[in-house]
Amino acid sequence: MKSLLLTAGLFLGLAFSQFAPVHAADAHKHDDKPVAGPTGGRILTKVEPHAEFFVNADKKVEIRFVDDSNKVVPPADQSVSVTMGDRSAPTKLTFAKDGDKLISDKAIPDGNEIPTVVQIKVKPDAKAATEKFNLNLAKCPTCKYAEYACICEHGDDHKGHDHNDPNHKH
């Protein structure tokens, strides 16, 4: 009798699950194909709206928020902090609004493979979303972006690859 009740309960649960409310996070699907941001930066997807991480010519970090069409959305209540570089002496960046973006208070540290932690709060009282990656400023030999924002199949993982090898695939 117990198994009959369990089976009936499972069946009814599955039948009525189609009427369950759909949450925005569940309805929002993302393609697995990487996309560069509007200025050629890396898209960070753990926040809504998504954020573009871009290193400009002055080696400062720019953060732009983008909608699902990759169009820039002016920053609202978001706050961003970035910690990067050597763990024993990390560089901490804070950000201020500058038109349609947030810009770091100082330049990134020297180097080409810089461990980077980005924390974004969408509202002052919200929990921070954290993204970690190696900031590789080298140009990808296949696409037109820097490695940290590369949209090729390999993503930004080029360690151990010989780009002069004719068998190296992207």
Phi, psi and omega in degrees: 000320180300316182295326177295317179293319178297317179297316180296318179296317178297317180298313180295322178299316178292321181296318182274351180295337178292343179263000181293147179295145178264126178277150181304321181294326179286323183285336184274103180259146178241143173290152177281346181288127180295145180231136175278154178286174183299336178253010178091019180264182181274133178273127177257119191257003182279000178232156174239128351296159179298163181237143174258128177258119184223133175261119183274182183296334177274006181064028172261153180268133175248136176242122175241141176264138185230147177275186183292347177264009180067025176265141182292133175247123181303144180296146179246258181264006184294147171230146184228141169224145180231132174241130184211163176095202183295132180299328182285339178212067184290154173264127179248125180253137171245164189231149176230151178293140177214089182067239183268015184216172169251142181230143183290154181286339179212172181282161177287159178290163177294152178133171182239338177238087187254115175301132187226135175236121179250128176239127182233129172252126180282335176218154183306324183265004181277158175286142181285136171271135184243132174236134180237137177197166173269125179277101180257112184273357179296150177282137176290136180287348184256310179258177186270007185258164172291156183305323182295341180241014184303141179248011176286169181303328185283352184065222180254019181261091179250005180299134177082000179263141175257107184290348176271354179285121181294344178270357180288121182252147176248000000 
